[in-house]
Amino acid sequence: MKINRDLCDVCGTCVAVCPADAIVVSEFEVNIDDEKCIKCMNCVTVCPIKAISEGE
């Protein structure tokens, strides 16, 4: 998954829906651990500003 840092407002909505606990929110940014991510697309679906997309 890829996060568009220009759009992301670090709301944390994606963290709550990640079954693999692959998303971490710090004070200034959201990070997705590619090794933990199971590509379920839950984060893409719930992001209110569409800042997360399927990465390469």
C-alpha positions as CSV (number, residue, x, y, z in Angstrom):
1,M,0.0,0.0,0.0
2,K,1.1,3.5,-0.7
3,I,0.3,6.6,1.3
4,N,0.1,10.0,-0.5
5,R,1.7,12.1,2.2
6,D,0.5,15.3,0.6
7,L,-3.1,14.2,1.2
8,C,-2.8,12.2,4.4
9,D,-4.0,14.3,7.5
10,V,-2.9,11.6,10.0
11,C,-6.4,10.9,11.2
12,G,-5.7,7.3,12.1
13,T,-8.9,5.9,10.6
14,C,-6.9,3.2,8.7
15,V,-5.2,1.9,11.9
16,A,-8.5,0.7,13.4
17,V,-9.4,-1.5,10.4
18,C,-6.0,-3.1,9.8
19,P,-6.2,-6.8,10.8
20,A,-2.5,-7.3,10.5
21,D,-1.5,-4.3,12.7
22,A,0.7,-3.1,9.9
23,I,-0.2,0.6,10.2
24,V,1.5,2.9,12.7
25,V,0.6,6.5,13.3
26,S,3.2,8.8,14.7
27,E,2.7,12.5,15.5
28,F,3.4,13.6,12.0
29,E,2.8,10.7,9.6
30,V,1.3,7.3,8.9
31,N,3.5,4.3,8.0
32,I,2.6,0.9,6.6
33,D,4.9,-2.0,7.3
34,D,5.1,-3.8,4.0
35,E,6.2,-7.0,5.6
36,K,3.1,-7.2,7.9
37,C,0.6,-5.9,5.3
38,I,-1.6,-8.6,3.9
39,K,-3.0,-6.3,1.2
40,C,-6.6,-6.6,2.4
41,M,-7.4,-3.1,1.1
42,N,-9.3,-2.2,4.3
43,C,-7.2,1.0,4.7
44,V,-7.9,2.0,1.1
45,T,-11.6,1.6,1.6
46,V,-11.9,3.6,4.8
47,C,-9.6,6.5,4.2
48,P,-11.9,9.5,4.1
49,I,-9.6,11.5,1.8
50,K,-8.4,8.7,-0.4
51,A,-4.8,9.1,0.7
52,I,-4.0,5.4,0.5
53,S,-3.8,3.4,-2.7
54,E,-2.5,0.1,-3.8
55,G,1.2,0.5,-4.3
56,E,3.6,-1.1,-6.7
